[in-house]
Amino acid sequence: MAYHIAATDDDPAIRKILNIILSKEGHTVSVCENGDHLMALLKQSRDPIDCILLDIKMPGISGMELLGILGKKYPTIPVIMLTAFSDLDTGMKAIRSGAEDYLSKPVRKSELLSRINEAVLKAKKRTDEKQKAQKISEQHKILEDQLIETHHSITRTMMATIKAFSETLEQKDPYTRGHCSRVSAISLNIGRMCGLNDSEMTILEGGSLLHDIGKIGIPESILNKPERLDPDEVEILKTHTLAGEKILKFIDMFAPYIPIVRSHHERYDGNGYPDGMAGEEIPYLVRIVTIADTFDAMTSGRSYRKSVPIEETISEIQNNKGLQFDPELVDLFINHKLYIINAVPETQPEIEPVLSL
């Protein structure tokens, strides 16, 4: 193969010999008498340089100093150092400084041609591998972007489905219109203050929106009854937690939300339903939703009663600290006024929950 070779040496006789040997082999040769001449050639040449022959000892900037500059500005061009010193240390120093190879003068023709060919092929292989790796990296980036966009699309579809479920329930029970959305907003306020990670916030958002989904199966005569429910009707209403679990079991992607749907009426003292769990047996996210659900239920009007004032509701939640509610979460909820919709604690960054698969 014919290469374009830049032969740099302060000795005109050496430059002439190199030019003759390489030109006879069909190579294009550009001779340079010093480092400045070489740098000018590299900057101005329209024909790419395939290999540089560089004398180690030259007046002005030395070959070793120039080697460092070439490594930064032209890292893909292989450099073969030429030296009158036959000692191994000089050659190895050049290799460690970035040279592809080194030759001791006087150089035999066959060795010169062989070393140049090897140096160019090695450099070309490195460049090809680097370009291949870069192309693979770019392809991976494209695939990653596509995967992220697909994930976001599925996330948006899932969230729309969750909100549709919630809206379906609220259409059936007009007295709780907006309840699920408000419970979700308050739950997220608490979650932010607790420092939940994105995955936990995702589950908290979806679970709080779906927490009452089981009421779809409760007769409207019970949901919309203008008087207080009798004991039998209360027992029927309690089944909404298990009914909600059954509904979500048919959708694999909704599995993370099931604990909140099933257990949001458990009590910290163990007197809740459906399982009578107590204390930390109750999942942490469930304990958050329980407070948010109770607050919004009390402050929202019902067919059989008016809404309870916020101050009275807060007092009731405080009185049930350690009984119905996690005491630490109650303190957090009240002290930071997390019952205010869209309240964002100053100590925590606002998180935009994104549903994960």
N, C-alpha and C positions, 0 to 999 in steps of 0.2 A: 504494500500500500504506500502511496505517496503522501507525505506529510508536509506541513509548513513548520519549519524549525527555526527558532531564533537562537543563533550561536553568539554568545557574549563572552568576549575575552579581550583583555587589554593588549595582548600580543598579536600584532598584525599577521605574523607568520602562522600562528595557530588558527586565526580566523580564516586565513586563506586555505589552509589544509582542510579544515572542517567543511568549508564551502565546496571545495573540489570533490571530496569524498561523498558528501551527501547529495550534491547536484547530480553526480554520475549515477546515483541510485534512483534518480527521478524525483527527489524531494525538492521542495521550494525552500531556499535558505535565505534568511535575513540575518546579516552579520551586524553585531553591535559592539562598539569598543568600550562601553562602560554602562553603568546602571542607568544613568539618565537617558542614554540613547535607547536602551531597552524599554524603559517605561514609556518613552515617547512613541516607540514603535507599537507597543501594546495598545496605547490609547488611540492611535491614528490608523492602524492597519485595518483594511476592510476584509482582508483574508484572515480568518481565524487562525491563531497560533495553536499548533497541536503539541508542541514540546519545546522546552527551553533548556539549552545547554548553558550553564552558568559557572564562570570561573570563581573560585573562592576568594583569591587574593587579587584585588583590583584597586587602583588609586581612587580616592573619593569614597563613595559608599561601597563597602565590601560585599562580596557575594553572600555571606552569611546574613548581613543586615538586610540585603535586598530580598533574600529568601523569605524573611518574615513579612515583608511588605507584599510580596507576591501571594503568599498564603492567604492574606486578608482580602486583597483586591481581585485576584484571579485564582481562586482555589481549585478550579477544575483543570488547570493547565499543569501537567506534570513537569517537574524540574529535575534535571540531572546535573549534579555538581561536578565540576572539573577541577582537579587540584594536582599540583606538582608534588604534593606530599603523599607518600605511599603508606603512611601509618594509618592503622585501622581507626584510631580515635577520631581523627579528623572526619573521616567518612561517616562514622556512626553519629557524630555530632550533627552532621548535615541531615542525616535521616531523621534524627530526633527533632530537628527543627522544621521538618516538613518536606524535605527532598524525597523524590520518588526513588532515587538511586544516586550513586556517585562513581566516578571513574578517575583513575590516576593517570596523569599525562606522563609520557606519551601514550596515546590510546590506539589500540589496534583497530583496524577497519571493521573486522568481523564482530568484534566485541561492541564497538560503538553502535553499529547498525542493529545488533541484536538487543542491546539495552534500550535503545530508543523505541524499537518496536514493542518490547515488553512494557515499557513505561506508558506508552500511548494506549495500549490495549487495556492495561490495568485501570488507567484513569477513565477510559471510556466505559469500562464495566462499572466502575463506581458511580459515574454519572447516570448511566442507564438504570442502575439499581435505585439510585436516589429519585430519579424521575418516576420510576415504577412505584416506589413507596409513596411518593407524593400523590400520584394518580390514585392509588388504592386509598390513601387517606382522604382525598377529595370525594371518592365514591362512597366511602364510609360516612362522610359528612352529609352527602346527599341523602343516603339511606336513613341516617339518623334524623335529619330534618323531616323526611317523609314519615318516619315512625312517630316523631313528636307531633306532627300535624294530624296523623291518624289517631293518635292517643287523645289529642285535644278534641277532635271531632267526636270520638266515642264518648269522651267526658261530657261534652255539651249535650249529646243525645241522652246520656244517662241522667244528667241533671234535669233536662227537660221532662224526662219520664218521671222522675221523682216529684217534680213540681206538679206534673199532671195528676199523679196519684193524690198528692196533697190537696189539689184543687177539687178533685172528684169527691174527696171526703168532706170538704168544706161546703160544697154545693148541697150535700145531703144534710149537713148539720149547720144551718145558717147562723146559729148562735155562737159558733166557734170560728166564724169567718176570719181568716188571717192568723188564727191561733198558731198553726204549725210554723208559719214564717216568723212570727214574733219569738216563739220558743227557740227556733234555730238562731235568730240574731242574738238573743240573750246568751244562749249556750256558747256561741262563738266568742262573745265578749269575755266570758269566763275562761274559755280555752286559751285565748290570747294571753290573758293575765297569768294563767298557769304555765305558760311557756310550752304549750303542746307543739309537736313538730307538724309538718305539712300532712303527713299520712294520718295522724290522729285528728287533725282539724278536718280533714276530708271525711272521715268516718263520723265525726261529731256533727258535721253539717248535714250529711245525708240521713243519719239516724234520727236527728232531731226533726227534720222535715217529715220523716215517715213514722214518727213514734206512735201516732194514733191511727195508722192506716187500717188496723183491725176493726175500727168502728164502722167500716163499710158494711160489715156483716151484722151490725146491731140494728134491730128494728127501729124505724124512724119514730114509732110511737114512744119508744124509750128515750131516744136521743132528744126529741123535741117535746117531751112531756112538760107541761107548764107547772106542774107541782113537783115536789121532791119525790124521788123514786122510792118505792117500797123495797123491803129487803130482797125479795126475789128478783126484782128488776135490777137492783145493785149487783147481784151475783151475775146476772146476764151481762151487764155492762163490763164487769171485770174480765169477761172472756175475751175482750178486744185485744189484750196483750198476746194471748196464744193464737188468736185468729190472725193477727198481724204477722206473727212468726211463720204461720203456715203459708200465708200469701208470699212472703219474701223467699221462702225455701224453693219456690219454683223458678227463681231468677238467681243464677249463681253469682252474678256481679253484685247482688244486694246482700250477700252473706255477711259482710262485715257490720251491717247495720242491725242485724237480728238481736244482739244483746240489748241494745237500747230499746228496740221495739218491745221485746219480751219483758224487760226488767225495770222499766222506768217508774213503776209503782211499788218497787221494793222500798223498804224503810231501813234506815241505818240501825234501828233497834231490833230488826228482825220481824216486825209485825206487818210487813207489807205482803204483796202478792205478785206473781203466782207461786214463788218458790220459798218465800220466807227467808231470803238471804239477809245477812247482817254485816254491818261494818265494811271492811275491805273485801269481803266476799263479793260485794256488789262492784262490778267493773267501774273504774274511775270515770269514764265518759258517761256512764249511766247516771252516776251520782250528780254530775253536772246538769244533765238534762232534767233530772227530777226537780232540782231547784228552779230552773227556768220554767218548766211546765207548771209547777205550783204557783209561781208568781203570776204568770200570765192568766192562769185559770181563775185566780182570785180577783185580779184586777179587771177581768172581762165580765160583762153582764151575762146573765143566764135567763132563761124563760121564767124560772122560779125565784130569782133573786137579782138584786142590783149588784153592780161591781163594787168591790171593796176598795176603799182609798189606799193609795200606795203606802202611806205611813202605817196604816193598820196592817197591811199585808207584810211589810217589812218586820213589824213587831211580831207578827205570828210566826214568820220564818225564824226569827231570832229565838222565840220561845221554844221552837221545835229543833233547835240545834242539838245534835247528838241523839235525837229521838227519830225524827223523820229524815233529817238531813246530815250530811257530813259536816262536822263542826268547823273544820278548816275552810271548806268551801263556802260556808255561810259567812264567815268573817270576811273572806275575800270579796264575796258578792256584795255585802252591805258596805264595807269600808270603802270600796272603790266605786260604789254606785253602778255596778255592772248591769243593773236592771234597766238602765237607760239605753234604748236601742241605738246601736252603732257607736256606743262608747268604746273608745280605743285607749287602753292604758298607756300613759306616757312612757313607761319603762319597757314596753314591748312594741316591736315594729308591727304595722298592720299586715296581716297575712290574707292573701286572696286564696281561699281554699280551692283546690283543684282535685276533682275526683280521680282516684287511681284505680286501675283494674286489679 
